[in-house]
């Protein structure tokens, strides 16, 4: 039987890779920051779904810690804009 939560985790993982591709191809600094926030959010969703699939709360704890750390890094980077990438 196909596990619905596992399929959702795989779909969110693919969407995360798409958002990471967008981070790399962003034309402006702020566009890259928005894409990074979207990628973090999608990756956190994938971690949540994987935690539900495995029935393991350690996966969820690791996801929360990684997402909060990534958000803090994005906030720190947003304070010091690097200019346009054109």
Secondary structure, 3 states (H helix, E strand, C coil): CCCHHHHHHHHHHHHHHHHHHHHHHCCCHHHHHHHHHHHHHHHHHHHHHHHHHHCCHHHHHHHHHHHHHHHHHHHHHHCCCCCCCC
